[in-house]
């Protein structure tokens, strides 16, 4: 492929900051260099090294170089959010998940890759670091959301868990300011919202380290809060994700609790695994009603693939880490695997089935199947994630880097391999125009290209998953590993 990339970069205000921070200090090579970087950094923090290392510049580039052919029915933006710390002082004291959020995006239209952009989310503190005016009216807790980015009712929202409100962005990824859903909501939202494809409603379960409850919020298809409910939890805990069916909301009560004193004992963040707290799963009707709680063996559920109603049962597929899970070190005793819970409501019991024991993360189903029965799911296997989580190499090196397509009806899976150090991010499914089958479409993922020390947007045919990519869009810079994103069609 061509190594000559277009030079029409427009470096935004981050240029001066990036220069001040220094590429060497950040463990990154400026986007313009596009040269292989050393694999080892001497920061003492794995989330500041290699492909996790933050990039010091914001970049805009047009008319991107492409290998292959971009399908003409792919019209929209693939967005990805993740921590990209700005103004780092002490690498050893830094926790990856408190880094300023940076949103990356590629616009596709008429078989062309029109642009790539990367922008820091301008919450109050980040805007001040950049020497810029604050956007909008800052919320009480104002953070540069770094976990997810979604599209909803014509808005682009950068999401964060905990006490932060969503930050609204323009189509070009500039920050507008905190979103209050037309004045109907002053609270927080989770990073892992669920959009019901039938009703158009957006569901969220969020937590706040200052309260002993979680808040379930439903935003109507009109873009305003329809209902909210406080659910007592008997303590202050971290609830990173939840599950949604057509009838029920499923909660994960896991023993990760807020403990401010932990930071006085060497931790970077105040969240600890409490061995005295039971591990529970709870469910309640979306229409309202009491929560039913069931005790389950200890584990950590990082992300939900999907959930659906199956007669009197509730089926929940998710990525599970074995207990105990260290939120401070982001580590467990063994790699994550894909697991299913079948919740028998009549017996109030849970049956656990391991669907795939290969190390994997970031599960996704097609958006049209959220809260409905699904056949296919997609996960990512990235060796650098496992190393950062303290697991070294994967049990089978053949599966160290790639994307997995799971056929949950047959129990079979397909693996699309990428080269060594070509770590893939979360896979996003986009249906083909006129598609009828659940897997008739494309799988899009940002993948590190170690030859250029930059990223490619890789487009696979979902029904030819192990085949050659349909297209590879060569970006001018590296997108650091993690975390989540979305396809926003028609823009």
N, C-alpha and C positions, 0 to 999 in steps of 0.2 A: 504494500500500500504506500501511498505517497506520504513522505515525511514533511512535505511543504504545506504548512497550514497558513490560512489567511492571517495577515498581520493587523487586521482592523480591530484591534483591541481598544475598548474604551474603559480604562481603569477609573473606577469611581473614587469617592473620597477615601476609601480604604488604602489607596496607594501610599499616601504619606504615612499612614499608621503602619502599613506593612513594612515600609522602609525603616521606620523607627524601631519596630520590633526586631527586624532582622530575620532573613530566611533561615540562617543557621540556628538561631535561637529557637525558632519554631519547628525546626526539623523538616522544613519544606523547601522546595525549589520553586522560584517564581514561575508563574504559568508560561511566560514567554520562552523560558529556556527549554522546556519539554525534553529534559535529559534524564537518563536513569539516575535515581538517587541511591545512595548507600543504603543497604538494608538495615544497618544497625545505627541507632541514635543513642547518645549518652545522656539521656534525660532522667533515667531511673523510673520513668512512667511509661508503660507500654501504650497508653492511649495518646501519647504525644510523639510516637515513633512510627516509622514506616508509613503504611497507607492510612493510619489514623491521624497522622500529623496534620495540624491545621494549615490551611493555605493563607498566605499573608495578603492576598489581593482579591478585590472584586473584579470580575472580568465580564466584558460583553464582546461577543464576536458574531459576525453575520456570515451567511453562506458557507456553512460548515462542510468540510470534506467528507465524502461518503464512499464506503466500499460496499458494493451491492446496490440494491434498489429499494427505496422506501415505498411501501404500499401507499397508493394515492388516497385510500380511504382512512388513513391515519391523519386526522386533522385535530390538533389539540396540543397540549403541553404536558410533558412528563416532568413533574416536580419532585424534589427530594430535599428533606430538611435534616439537619444534624448539627452536633456541637462543633464550633469552630472558634476556639477561645481567642479573644482579642485583649491584648494588654496583659499577657501572662507574666507573673512575677516569680513564683516559686513552683517549678515543675513537680517537685515531690509532694507539695501540698495540694496540687490541683486534682480535682475529680472531674473525669470526662463529662459527666452529665450536667455540670454547671457551666459548661462553655457556652459562649454566645451563639445563638442559632444562626446558621447560614443556609439560605434556600438556593438551590440550583435548579435550573430549568432549561429544557430544549423545546422550541416551538416547531412543530411539523405541519406542513401544509402543501397539498398538491404534489406530493412526492419529493419535497425538498425540506431540508433542515434549515429553517430561516434564521434562527439565532440560538445562542447559548448565553445564559446570564447566571451570575452568582451574586447574591446580595445578603449582607448581614441584616437580620431583623432588627429594626431600629426601636427597641424599647428605650426607655429613658436613659438607663445607664450606658447602653451601647452607643446611642446617639451622642452622649456626652464624651465618650472615649474617642469618637470620630470627629469631635469638634463641630457637631451639627445641632440645629435646633430640634427640640423634642416634637415628635409627631403626635397629634391628637391630645387628648386629656389623659395623662398617665393614671393607671389604676393604682389602688392602694399598694398592691404588690405587682410590680411591673418588671417583667423578665423577657429577654430576647428568646422567645419560644424556640426550642431546639429539637423537639421530638418528632413532630409530624406536620404535614401541610395538606389541606384538603380543599376541594371546591364545594360550595353550598350556596344555592340561590344566587348565583352570579358573583359571589364573594370568594376570594381566596384567603384562607385562614391558616396561619401558622399556630400550631397547638403545643401546649405545654401541660404537664401534670402538676398537681399541687395547687398552690394558691394563685397562679398566674391566669389572667384572662387571655383569650385568643387575640392575636395581632392580625389585623386585616392588611392585605397586600394588594397592590395593583396588579394588572396582568403582566407588567414588566418587573414585578417583584419588589417594587418600592413600598416601604411601610407607610400605611395610612394612620394606624394607631389602634388602640384596643377596641375590640368589637363588643357592642352591647345589645346586638340583635334588635335594632330599632327602639332602643330604650326600654326593652322588656327584661333585661338581665344584667345584674351587676356582679354576679358570682363568677365562679371559675368553671372550666370545662376540662374533661379528661383529654389526654392526647390520643386515645383510641376510641373515638366516636364511632357509632354504627348508623349508617344511613339505610333506612328501610326502603327497598326498591319499589314496594307496593304503595306505601302511603306517602313517600317523600319526606317523612319525618326524620330528624336527626336526634339520636339518643346518646346520652352521656352519663357516666357515673364518675364523679370526681371526689377527691378527698382534700382535706386541709389539715396540715399538721397542728393546727390550733384547736381542732374539734374532735369529738369522739363519735362522729357520724360520717357517712358518705352521702352525697347528694345525687339523686337520680333526676335528670332534666330531660324533657322532650321539647324539641323546637319544631314548630309546625312547618309544613311545606311552604307557608307564606313567609318564613324566616323570622318568626317571633316565638318566644317561649310559651308553650301551651300548658305545661304543668311542671311542677317540681316537687320532690319528696325527700325528706331527710330520713335516713335509715340508721338507727343507733347501732354502733359496732362494739360498744363496751371497751373502748380504748382508741388511741390514735394510731392508725396503721396506714401502710402504703398499699393502695389498690391500683396497680398499673393498668390493668385491663379488665374487661368483663365480657359477657356473652349475651346474645340476643336471639330469641326465636320469634315466631309470629305471635306467640301467646305469652312468653315468659321473659323475664330478665334474670340472668344468672350472675351471682356475685362470688368472687374468690376472697374468702377471709383467711389470709395467710399470715403467719406470725412474724411479719416484718413491722416493727413498731418504732415510733418516734422516741428517741432518747437523747436529749440535748447533752447529757453528761458524757455521751460516747465521744464527743469531740474533745473532751478534756483528757481522754485516754488514748489519743493518737489517731482516731478516725477522722476522715475528711468530710463525712456527712453524718447527720445524726439519726441514722436508721440502723437497727440491729435486729438479728434473728432471736426471737424470744422462745426458747425451748419449752417454757411453761404454758404458752398459749396454744390451744388446740387449732388444728388446721380444719377449716370448714368450707363447704360449698353451700350457697343458699340460692333459692329461687322464689320469685313471686310473680303473680299475674301482671302483665303490662297494664291491664285495666284497673289494677289496684287490689289490695289484699295483703294478708300477713306474709312474712318471709318464713319459708321452711328451711331450716338449717340441718345439714348432715355432716357429721365428722368424717374426715377422710385421712388416710396416711399422709404424713408431712411430705411436701414437695413444693417447688416454686413454679408457678405458671407464669411464664413470661409474656406470651402472646397467644391470643385466640385465633385459630384458623377460621372456624365458623361454628354455629350451633343451630339446631332445628328440632322441631317437635316430631316425634315418631310414635303415634298412638298415645299411650299413657306415659311414654318415656321422653326424656330430654337428652339429646345427643350433643356432646361438646367435644370438638377436636381442638387440640392446642399443643404448643411446645412446652415441654416440662423439663425442669432442672431438678436433680435430686437434692434433698435437704441435707444439711442446712445451706441456705443461699446467703452470701455476703453481699449486701448492697454497697458496702464501702469498697470492697475489692472487685466487685462484679465477678465473683467466682463461686464454684461449687466443686464437689468431690468428683464429678463425672460430667461428660458433655451432655447437652440437651438432646432430646429425642421427641418424635411425634407420637402423641398419646390421644386416646379417646376415652371419655367418660360417658357411660350410659346411666343416666339418673332414672331410677325406677321410682316414680312418684307414689305409687300405691304402697310399696314396701319401705319407702324412704331409705333406699340403699343406692350405692354407686358401684358399678362394675368398671374396672379399669382394663383397657386393652392397649398394648403397645403396637402402634401401626407401623412404625419404622424406627429401627434403633440406630440408624446412621446419625452422626452429629449434624444438626441443622437448626436454622432459626428463621425468623421473619416470615411466618406463614401467611398466605393470601389465597382467597378464592375470588372468582369473578364477582364484581360488584353486584351483579344481578342476582347472585345466589346468597347474599348476606341475609341471615335469619331464615333461609329456605334450605331444603335438603340439597346437598351438593354431591357431585360425583368426583370432581377434580379439585386438587389443591396444589399450590406451588410453594416451595421453600428454597432457601439459599444455604449453601455450604461454603463457608469461607475459612480457610486455614488460619488466617491472621486473627479472626475473632476467637477461635479456640485457643490460640497461643496467648492472646491478651487475657482470656478468662482463666489462664493457668493450666491448660490441658495439654500443652505441647502439640505434637502432631496428632492427626486423627488416627483411629485404629486401622483404617485402610487408606493408604496414601492415594489410591486411585480416586477417592471421593473427596479429596482435600479442597478442591475449588470447583464450583459448578452450581447449577440450578436443578432442582428435583421437581418432576411432575408426578403427582400421586393420583392413581386411579383407585378411589376408595370403594368402588363397586366390585372390582376384581382383586384388590389387594396388591396390584402390581404397580411398579413405578419406573420412570425413565429418568436418566441422568444426562444432562448436557454438560460435558467437561470443558473447563477452561484451563489454560496453561498455568504452570507454577507462578505464584505471586499475582495471578490475574483474579483477584477476589471479586466476587459478584455481590451486588447489593440486593435488596428486596426486589422480588419479581412482581411486576404488575401486569395483569391480563387485560387486554383490550379486545372486545369482540370485533370480528370482521363485519363490514357493512352487509346486511342481509343474512347474518348468521342465524342458524337454527339450533345447531348442536352446542352444548355447553362449552366445548373446547374449540369451537370454530373461531379462531382469532389469532392474536399475537401476544407474545410474552416479551415485555420490555424490561431491561435491567441496565443500570450503570455498572460497568465492569472496568477494573483497573487494567491499563495496558502497560506492563512493565518495560516494554521496549522504549516507550516515550515518557514514562513517568507521568502519564496523563490518563484520562478516562475515555472510554468509548460508551456510547449508548448502543447496546446490542438489541436487535429485534429478531426474535425467533418466531417461526410458525408453530403454534401450539400443537397442531396435529402432526407435525414433523419435528418433534421436540429435540431429538438427538441429531438432526440434520444440520447442515451448514446454515449459519445465520442469514436471514434475508438481507439484512443491512447492518453495517457498523458505522455509526456516526462518530467521527473522531473529534473529540473536544480539545480545546487549546490548553486545558489545565486539568489538574487532578481533583477529583471529588473525594474527600476523605470518607473512609468507611463509616456507615451508620448515619441516619437511622431509617425513617419512614417517609413515604410520599404517595403521590396519587397521579392518575391520569385525569386531566380536565379537558373534556372533549369540546370541540367546536369553537376554539378561541384562536 
